[in-house]
Amino acid sequence: MNIHLSELAIQWFEEDMEVAAGDYVKFFARYGGSSPLHEGFSIGITKEEPDELAVETIVNDVHYYVEERDVWFFDGHDLHIDVDTSTKELSFDYQVA
């Protein structure tokens, strides 16, 4: 699996989450909600250093990652992150790797 971020998503993280060079942004399986891959689970996001890094993409010296314990959630899919221009919120797309 890989993590892909659009330019709008990178800008969203820098402005809305105030990420800066050296920060770590974790994507994880969160109990509750739903996703196209798993009913009852959704994707969570937090600024936190990794314990067991499995997948990482570095943009502007910011580390976007998934830990080993959450790889199951993506079920062989790449994570594509963009911004929904109508809501100004992140959007997630899961594409077969």
C-alpha positions in Angstrom: 0.0 0.0 0.0 1.0 3.6 -0.6 -0.2 7.0 0.6 -0.9 9.7 -2.0 -1.6 13.3 -1.2 -2.9 15.9 -3.5 -1.5 19.5 -3.4 -4.8 20.6 -1.8 -4.5 17.9 0.9 -1.0 18.9 1.7 -2.1 22.5 2.0 -5.1 21.4 4.2 -2.7 19.6 6.6 -0.4 22.6 6.8 -3.2 25.1 7.4 -5.8 23.1 9.3 -3.6 20.7 11.3 -0.7 23.1 11.4 1.8 20.4 10.4 5.4 21.6 10.0 8.7 20.0 9.0 9.5 17.1 11.3 5.9 16.3 12.2 4.3 12.9 11.9 0.7 12.4 10.7 -0.8 9.0 11.5 -3.8 7.4 9.6 -5.4 4.7 11.6 -8.5 2.4 11.8 -11.1 4.1 14.0 -14.0 2.2 15.5 -17.2 3.9 14.4 -18.6 5.3 11.2 -18.1 3.5 8.0 -15.8 3.4 5.0 -16.0 1.8 1.6 -13.8 -1.0 2.9 -15.2 -1.8 6.4 -18.6 -1.1 7.9 -18.3 0.1 11.5 -14.8 1.5 11.0 -13.6 4.8 9.6 -10.2 6.4 9.1 -8.8 8.5 11.9 -6.0 11.1 11.8 -3.7 12.4 14.5 -0.3 14.0 14.9 1.8 11.4 16.7 5.2 9.7 16.3 5.0 6.1 15.1 5.5 2.9 17.2 5.6 0.4 14.3 5.8 2.2 11.0 4.5 0.2 8.1 3.9 2.7 5.3 5.2 6.2 5.0 5.1 9.1 2.5 7.2 12.2 3.2 6.2 15.6 1.8 7.8 18.9 2.8 9.6 16.9 5.6 6.2 15.9 7.1 5.8 12.1 7.6 2.4 10.7 6.7 2.1 7.1 7.8 0.2 4.0 8.8 1.4 1.7 11.5 1.6 -2.1 11.2 -1.4 -2.7 13.4 -3.7 -0.6 11.0 -2.6 -2.0 7.6 -5.5 -4.5 7.7 -7.9 -1.5 7.4 -6.6 -0.7 3.9 -7.1 -4.3 2.7 -4.6 -4.1 -0.2 -5.6 -0.6 -1.3 -3.6 2.6 -1.7 -4.9 5.6 0.2 -5.5 8.7 -1.9 -6.2 11.9 0.1 -7.7 15.0 -1.5 -9.9 17.9 -0.4 -13.6 18.1 -1.2 -13.8 21.6 -2.6 -17.5 22.0 -1.7 -17.0 21.2 2.0 -13.3 22.1 2.4 -12.8 18.8 4.2 -10.5 15.9 3.5 -11.7 13.1 1.2 -10.3 9.6 1.1 -10.3 7.2 -1.8 -9.1 3.6 -1.6 -7.7 2.2 -4.9 -6.5 -1.3 -5.4 -2.7 -1.4 -5.0 
